[in-house]
Amino acid sequence: MTISSSLNAGVAGLQTNAQRLASISDNIANSSTYGYKRVETDFASMVLSSGGGSYAAGGVRAATERLIDQSGTLIGTSNSTDIAVRGSGMIPVAQAAQVATSGADAPMYLATTGSFRTDADGYLKSQTDLILMGFPANADGTIPQYPRDTADGLEPIRINTSALVGNPTTAINLGVNLPATETAFGAAAATEQIAVEYFDNLGTSQSLRITFAPVPPALATDPATNEWTMNIYDSAGDPLTSIGEIDIQFNDSRTQGGTIDNVAVNAAVFPTPPGTPPTYDSTTGILTIEAASGPIEIDMGAYGDNEGLSQLSYSFAPVAVTKDGSPIGNFIGIDIDANGYVRASFDTGEIRTVYQVPLANVPNFNGLEALDSQTYLPSRDSGAFFLWDAGSGPTGDIASFAREESTTDVAGELTNMIKTQRAYSSNAKVIQTVDEMLQETTNIKR
């Protein structure tokens, strides 16, 4: 009966508008929730009769969708491990309760923002008990090649805040100018020397004493030799025994004057142990010596190179002597850069990469399964995920000192609330009118 279908359509209108009001309520309630994605309710008509004859009202249906692909505004914070995704992609997180029971095998959830701080166990955990996940780095700070279509390589990020870290010296850049006048006949031929600090495998400060002795010509009529003998002494071993003797010939041509022309390593002069003579690569300019703590590469310059050792003018000048490595240092803090690298800082200035946070991408973000605390799980509707390096592929990068605000527009939601209230009242009026019409139909018999 047409009147009955009108009553059913009115009831459906009440139900769908109540559902829309529920989504509006959720959006307004979470207008200050970081990372919240608003829910949108759409209506679709139901058509029961499409041919001729009497018309039966089909009513309306409601369908809700969480707009996960919409990004909220990023705001700045004062915590270096407050992070938000700038662009497409999601950060991997784990539930703290599941980490406590499953450890590194805890399942992966996805989120777009979080405020993480180290807890009593060193985990980077948010106030909502989410723990940030990442790929662990090797001891040298490099990230191994983990599979990216599975979460097997991820583990909850745990920082050892009481760690003492030292970094042994493996490379030294030796930028020194030698006086060209010292290789002429009758010159003072004074031996120049320089001490270069380095750190051994236990973080102890040691030094390399490097001497430069000019080789004068034999006769007064002979030109300057432009030749020097370099010896290296290690304080960690026998400081009086050279661990390397190198003869260096400098160029005196118009175009390459003062640059290295030839290097000859005296393989007969080195201590035993370690018993490994130095080696020199003329292409890279690297002299590799065997110190007490292991090999150290000294960049003294390649043939014809303007950097490294030079022989110009009449002054001895250590112009640029640098090294890597550091003594033992205490942990002072962590930060996360735009590419997701989690770096621990120490009071010696040492910065060490300990994890990398990837960004997950799926074909349909709106198909993700929404859970508590603004977390999501991949589903059949979202498609399979892939873990990209932040800033590569289709993903954006990671902003530290930042949080993502809710995507709720309060003004727009209040406007929708007014429309929904009017629609609800109108459907209630339809039901009231149908009731009066049925009452009139009943009164016909009286």
Summary of the structure (lengths in Angstrom):
residues: 446
radius of gyration: 37.1
end to end distance: 21.6
largest distance: 145.5
contacts: 1384
relative contact order: 0.19
helix: 18%
strand: 38%
